[in-house]
């Protein structure tokens, strides 16, 4: 189940790691991920709830 999606994710994650992650120091990488996670969490909080259908 979801094998294609997992494979696609892993491919994108590998490219991200090579293009961005490997060029950052460990501290920079951690800080960047914290910022991205915070932005994602905030977007979920601000997304209007859909009424029950």
N, C-alpha and C positions, 0 to 999 in steps of 0.2 A: 504494500500500500504506500503510495506517494514516492515510489522509487525514482520516477522521472523528476519530480520536484526537488527531492533531496540531491540528486545528481546535479541538477542545474544550480542549486544553491551552493554546493561544494565547489563547482567550477567558478562561480562568481566570487566566492570567498577566497579561493586560491589567487585569482587575479587581483582582488583587493589587497591581499596580503603582500603580493609581489610588488604592486604598483605604489602602495601607500604604507602599509604596515612595516615593511622591511626598511623603509627610508627614515622611520621615526625612532627616536630613542624609546626605551621602555617607558619612561615617565611621560613622554609626549603621546605615545600610543594609548596608555591608560587614561590620560586626561581627555584625549579625543573621544575615546569610547564612552567615558562618563558623560561628556557633553552630548553625544549622539543619543545615548540612552535617556538622558534627561529631556531632550527635545522630543523624543518619541513618546515618552510618558506624558509630557504636557499636552501633546497633540491628542492623545487618547482622552485626557481629562476635558479638553475643550471641544471635542467632537460632540455635536448635539445627539442626544439619545433619540432613537427612532421609536415612535409609539408602537405598542404591541398590535400586531395585525389580527 
